[in-house]
Amino acid sequence: MEFRQFGVVRRLADRDHWKASWDAHVEQLCLPIPPHMQFVEMHWQDGLPPSASRLQLMQPDPPRRQVGGRKAGLALLSSFLYERSAYYRGGISSPLSAPDACSRLSPYLTFGCLSLREIVHATVQRMEQLHDDSLASKHPSATRMKQGLNAFVSRLYWHCHFIQKLESEPEIEAQNMHRGYDGMREHDWNDAHFQAFIHGRTGWPMVDACIAMLRETGWINFRMRAMLVSVASYPLWLHWRQVGNWLATQFLDYEPGIHWSQMQMQAGTTGINVPRVYNPIKQAHDHDPKGIFVRRWLPAMRKVPDLFLFEPWTMPSDVQLACGIELGRDIPIPLVDLDAATREAKAKLFAVRGQSEVKAAKSAVVKKHGSRSSRGTKRSKNDAKKSKPQEPHSSNDINEASQLGFDF
Ligand SMILES: Cc1cc2nc3c(=O)[nH]c(=O)nc-3n(C[C@H](O)[C@H](O)[C@H](O)COP(=O)(O)OP(=O)(O)OC[C@H]3O[C@@H](n4cnc5c(N)ncnc54)[C@H](O)[C@@H]3O)c2cc1C
């Protein structure tokens, strides 16, 4: 007997009625925990709970990771529903605002401290309350919160949508989702690139700062995860499998179904998503224009004048001397020229993508893994009452959705 944890269906024949099945799953009642199964406080031998590394979950245990357990998860859910959701839309892309604007519930879902269904129920209840509050103009942020929660529920749906891919085809953990991409990167492994990546020494400040934050906290926001994988997959031309294995040991919320589907999506090997290549310099301009984030996580960058914030490797030697920085020692020099290496990588990818047999095989991947939503269905204002998750393309948060490269 297996209790169904998420809206994922075992032995699914096809995706045609999957969304209806997800709705039916989350709409069921949340049953109270039977008295004989109530949670008990654990008392550890040495007074401390075992670390994630001792349990061999993460190596090493990130020093500033989120606190585990149901109590901490419920507190986060509450602060998100009642305060932080006002900043969700517009706040989740920058690594500066994302740690507070995002729900931060992913590890609690991964470890089963909170159930997906109870989060959906609590969110819908809060949305109904906010709907009434905004009609009565009771709460100044009611509309923003409602919009944020709407986008949040969509992501809870995507959570299962992605896990379903691994359930339906477990091979995607190790093989390209579209086999036409086999051989594209497999024989080009460059260990110097990989070592620079995992040690946060690529020389691109935004990338290295994200790696530093990830190592320290075990979490980074979606856009920066996508950027990291894009940089590893395109200019550094690393295979997603080894990169994904390493990231899996760093993410506190490691969830294989989401992780491997996203790894392949960002590396361009699903065959059904338009490849999206993130430029780490542009991401820094857009999401950390004053360098607050990179200077927080890369102490050497604190000495770099603003003029060279985005491309410190262009600092002339007299400037290096004046600010006490030596390129190559304090700040790494990029291993490749970003523009040239990205151009070359895109050319290789699009050469495979353009092959007629690769194009022909795409429909089989869409049939197995693609979502079946009807395009462009707009939701009315009263839809908060109905609680149905939005498909990414009908979401108000359309920019974030297209950034996800969702397969529609
Ligand atoms: C390369 C890569 C690897 C990833 N690996 C994981 C992973 O191992 N585990 C994991 O939980 N998420 C993963 N994600 C998705 C996403 O980055 C995280 O779910 C999110 O950052 C977690 O923070 P949060 O709970 O504050 O998210 P919120 O934005 O508050 O979202 C709420 C919940 O929705 C789900 N969710 C959010 N975004 C996505 C998404 N794009 N796809 C599927 N579900 C989503 C998660 O369960 C999340 O907890 C990955 C993304 C990328 C690009």
Ligand as a Chemical Component Dictionary entry (heavy atoms), coordinates in Angstrom:
data_LIG
# 
_chem_comp.id                   LIG 
_chem_comp.type                 NON-POLYMER 
_chem_comp.pdbx_formal_charge   0 
_chem_comp.three_letter_code    LIG 
# 
loop_
_chem_comp_atom.comp_id 
_chem_comp_atom.atom_id 
_chem_comp_atom.alt_atom_id 
_chem_comp_atom.type_symbol 
_chem_comp_atom.charge 
_chem_comp_atom.model_Cartn_x 
_chem_comp_atom.model_Cartn_y 
_chem_comp_atom.model_Cartn_z 
_chem_comp_atom.pdbx_ordinal 
LIG C1  C1  C 0 18.448 23.383 -12.507 1  
LIG C2  C2  C 0 17.327 23.451 -11.508 2  
LIG C3  C3  C 0 17.230 22.486 -10.532 3  
LIG C4  C4  C 0 16.175 22.527 -9.618  4  
LIG N1  N1  N 0 16.134 21.566 -8.659  5  
LIG C5  C5  C 0 15.129 21.569 -7.765  6  
LIG C6  C6  C 0 15.074 20.576 -6.748  7  
LIG O1  O1  O 0 15.911 19.666 -6.668  8  
LIG N2  N2  N 0 14.040 20.641 -5.859  9  
LIG C7  C7  C 0 13.079 21.622 -5.926  10 
LIG O2  O2  O 0 12.162 21.633 -5.082  11 
LIG N3  N3  N 0 13.118 22.558 -6.889  12 
LIG C8  C8  C 0 14.096 22.572 -7.800  13 
LIG N4  N4  N 0 14.141 23.547 -8.760  14 
LIG C9  C9  C 0 13.004 24.480 -8.920  15 
LIG C10 C10 C 0 13.061 25.787 -8.108  16 
LIG O3  O3  O 0 14.270 26.451 -8.331  17 
LIG C11 C11 C 0 12.847 25.569 -6.614  18 
LIG O4  O4  O 0 11.666 24.797 -6.417  19 
LIG C12 C12 C 0 12.642 26.861 -5.843  20 
LIG O5  O5  O 0 13.745 27.699 -6.032  21 
LIG C13 C13 C 0 12.470 26.526 -4.371  22 
LIG O6  O6  O 0 12.306 27.690 -3.597  23 
LIG P1  P1  P 0 10.876 28.073 -2.976  24 
LIG O7  O7  O 0 10.294 26.930 -2.235  25 
LIG O8  O8  O 0 11.046 29.339 -2.231  26 
LIG O9  O9  O 0 10.022 28.302 -4.323  27 
LIG P2  P2  P 0 8.652  29.064 -4.568  28 
LIG O10 O10 O 0 8.856  29.991 -5.711  29 
LIG O11 O11 O 0 8.088  29.619 -3.337  30 
LIG O12 O12 O 0 7.714  27.906 -5.133  31 
LIG C14 C14 C 0 6.897  27.075 -4.285  32 
LIG C15 C15 C 0 7.106  25.622 -4.609  33 
LIG O13 O13 O 0 6.751  25.372 -5.967  34 
LIG C16 C16 C 0 7.632  24.396 -6.535  35 
LIG N5  N5  N 0 8.366  25.022 -7.642  36 
LIG C17 C17 C 0 8.795  26.290 -7.736  37 
LIG N6  N6  N 0 9.398  26.505 -8.916  38 
LIG C18 C18 C 0 9.354  25.341 -9.578  39 
LIG C19 C19 C 0 9.796  24.913 -10.854 40 
LIG N7  N7  N 0 10.396 25.739 -11.701 41 
LIG N8  N8  N 0 9.581  23.646 -11.217 42 
LIG C20 C20 C 0 8.943  22.787 -10.391 43 
LIG N9  N9  N 0 8.497  23.122 -9.171  44 
LIG C21 C21 C 0 8.695  24.384 -8.773  45 
LIG C22 C22 C 0 8.579  23.963 -5.422  46 
LIG O14 O14 O 0 8.053  22.851 -4.786  47 
LIG C23 C23 C 0 8.567  25.174 -4.485  48 
LIG O15 O15 O 0 8.876  24.863 -3.158  49 
LIG C24 C24 C 0 15.191 23.544 -9.704  50 
LIG C25 C25 C 0 15.304 24.515 -10.689 51 
LIG C26 C26 C 0 16.361 24.484 -11.580 52 
LIG C27 C27 C 0 16.468 25.537 -12.636 53 
# 
loop_
_chem_comp_bond.comp_id 
_chem_comp_bond.atom_id_1 
_chem_comp_bond.atom_id_2 
_chem_comp_bond.value_order 
_chem_comp_bond.pdbx_ordinal 
LIG C1  C2  SING 1  
LIG C2  C3  SING 2  
LIG C2  C26 DOUB 3  
LIG C3  C4  DOUB 4  
LIG C4  N1  SING 5  
LIG C4  C24 SING 6  
LIG N1  C5  DOUB 7  
LIG C5  C6  SING 8  
LIG C5  C8  SING 9  
LIG C6  O1  DOUB 10 
LIG C6  N2  SING 11 
LIG N2  C7  SING 12 
LIG C7  O2  DOUB 13 
LIG C7  N3  SING 14 
LIG N3  C8  DOUB 15 
LIG C8  N4  SING 16 
LIG N4  C9  SING 17 
LIG N4  C24 SING 18 
LIG C9  C10 SING 19 
LIG C10 O3  SING 20 
LIG C10 C11 SING 21 
LIG C11 O4  SING 22 
LIG C11 C12 SING 23 
LIG C12 O5  SING 24 
LIG C12 C13 SING 25 
LIG C13 O6  SING 26 
LIG O6  P1  SING 27 
LIG P1  O7  DOUB 28 
LIG P1  O8  SING 29 
LIG P1  O9  SING 30 
LIG O9  P2  SING 31 
LIG P2  O10 DOUB 32 
LIG P2  O11 SING 33 
LIG P2  O12 SING 34 
LIG O12 C14 SING 35 
LIG C14 C15 SING 36 
LIG C15 O13 SING 37 
LIG C15 C23 SING 38 
LIG O13 C16 SING 39 
LIG C16 N5  SING 40 
LIG C16 C22 SING 41 
LIG N5  C17 SING 42 
LIG N5  C21 SING 43 
LIG C17 N6  DOUB 44 
LIG N6  C18 SING 45 
LIG C18 C19 SING 46 
LIG C18 C21 DOUB 47 
LIG C19 N7  SING 48 
LIG C19 N8  DOUB 49 
LIG N8  C20 SING 50 
LIG C20 N9  DOUB 51 
LIG N9  C21 SING 52 
LIG C22 O14 SING 53 
LIG C22 C23 SING 54 
LIG C23 O15 SING 55 
LIG C24 C25 DOUB 56 
LIG C25 C26 SING 57 
LIG C26 C27 SING 58 
# 
